[in-house]
Amino acid sequence: MRRHIINKIGQMADFAIKNEWVAEAQSAIMFMCDS
């Protein structure tokens, strides 16, 4: 059970990191389009 929770946390962290990267990329693209 504990291993499952650790896996879940790892997946969530991985997902958050990916989402953050996507948000960064999107804001960079928006910035380039504006200028």
C-alpha positions as CSV (number, residue, x, y, z in Angstrom):
1,M,0.0,0.0,0.0
2,R,2.7,2.4,1.0
3,R,4.5,1.8,-2.3
4,H,1.4,2.6,-4.2
5,I,1.1,6.0,-2.4
6,I,4.8,6.7,-3.2
7,N,4.2,5.9,-6.8
8,K,1.1,8.1,-6.9
9,I,3.1,11.0,-5.4
10,G,5.8,10.5,-7.9
11,Q,3.3,10.5,-10.8
12,M,1.7,13.7,-9.5
13,A,5.1,15.4,-9.1
14,D,6.1,14.3,-12.7
15,F,2.7,15.6,-13.9
16,A,3.2,18.9,-12.1
17,I,6.7,19.4,-13.6
18,K,5.4,18.7,-17.1
19,N,2.5,21.1,-16.6
20,E,4.9,23.8,-15.3
21,W,7.1,23.3,-18.4
22,V,4.1,23.6,-20.7
23,A,3.0,26.8,-18.9
24,E,6.5,28.2,-19.3
25,A,6.6,27.3,-23.0
26,Q,3.2,28.8,-23.6
27,S,4.0,32.1,-21.9
28,A,7.3,32.3,-23.8
29,I,5.4,31.8,-27.1
30,M,2.9,34.5,-26.1
31,F,5.7,36.8,-25.3
32,M,7.4,36.2,-28.6
33,C,4.1,36.8,-30.5
34,D,3.5,40.0,-28.7
35,S,6.8,41.6,-29.4
